Amino acid sequence: MNVSIRDLKARLSRYLKDARAGRDVVVTSRGRPVGRLLAIPEQPAEEPAGEELLRRLKLISGVRVGSGGKPRGAKRPIKIRRGQKTLAEMLLEDRG
């Protein structure tokens, strides 16, 4: 069922009851769909197990799954020589 934003605002309770009853309520603005009201299932979806979560994380590009343990830091840390400013000092200077 399609409903305009104006009608939705005027009869929100009615459309929420329709959604709860299992009917999709499509909200339109000037005839174009902009949203949808759906009923929430009574029982929440089952959360995936730990192994399944790791599998899903590995599929996301740009995500690296850690191996656990404490991070060791950079292999070649930047050395600050006497008289050079640290990054923190440069940031404070820039903000001031």
C-alpha positions in Angstrom: 0.0 0.0 0.0 1.3 3.5 -0.9 0.9 6.4 1.4 2.0 10.0 1.1 4.1 11.6 3.8 1.2 14.0 4.6 -1.2 11.1 5.0 1.3 9.1 7.0 1.7 12.0 9.5 -2.0 12.4 9.8 -2.7 8.7 10.4 0.5 7.2 11.7 -1.2 4.8 14.2 -3.3 3.3 11.5 -0.3 2.6 9.2 1.7 1.2 12.1 -1.1 -1.2 12.7 -1.1 -2.2 9.0 2.6 -2.8 9.1 2.3 -4.8 12.3 -0.3 -6.9 10.6 2.2 -7.8 7.9 1.3 -5.4 5.2 4.1 -3.3 3.6 3.4 0.4 3.8 5.4 2.3 1.1 5.9 6.0 2.0 5.9 8.3 -1.0 6.9 11.9 -1.6 5.3 13.4 -4.7 4.5 10.0 -6.0 8.0 8.6 -5.6 8.8 5.9 -2.9 11.1 7.2 -0.2 10.6 4.7 2.6 8.9 1.6 3.8 7.3 0.5 7.0 7.7 -3.2 7.8 6.8 -5.3 10.8 9.6 -6.4 13.1 9.7 -10.2 13.5 8.6 -11.4 17.0 11.8 -13.4 17.6 15.0 -11.6 17.0 17.3 -13.1 14.4 19.9 -15.5 15.7 23.3 -14.0 16.1 26.1 -15.7 14.1 28.7 -17.7 16.0 32.2 -16.5 16.4 33.6 -18.5 13.5 30.9 -17.2 11.2 31.6 -13.6 12.3 35.3 -14.0 11.5 34.5 -15.5 8.1 32.2 -12.5 7.3 34.8 -10.0 8.5 37.5 -11.5 6.2 35.2 -11.0 3.2 35.0 -7.2 3.8 37.7 -5.4 1.8 40.0 -3.3 3.9 39.4 -5.2 7.1 42.3 -7.1 8.5 41.5 -9.6 11.3 44.0 -9.5 14.1 45.8 -12.6 15.4 45.2 -11.7 19.0 47.8 -10.6 21.5 49.4 -7.2 22.0 50.5 -5.1 19.0 54.3 -4.9 18.7 54.5 -1.5 17.1 56.3 -0.4 13.9 59.2 -2.4 12.5 61.1 0.8 11.8 59.8 3.4 14.2 60.5 7.1 13.4 63.3 8.5 15.5 63.0 12.0 16.7 66.3 13.8 16.9 67.2 16.4 19.5 65.7 19.7 18.5 62.9 18.2 16.3 59.3 18.6 17.3 57.1 15.6 18.0 53.8 15.2 16.1 51.9 16.1 19.2 53.8 19.4 19.5 53.2 20.2 15.9 49.5 19.5 16.3 49.2 21.7 19.3 51.1 24.5 17.5 48.8 24.2 14.5 45.7 24.4 16.6 46.8 27.4 18.6 
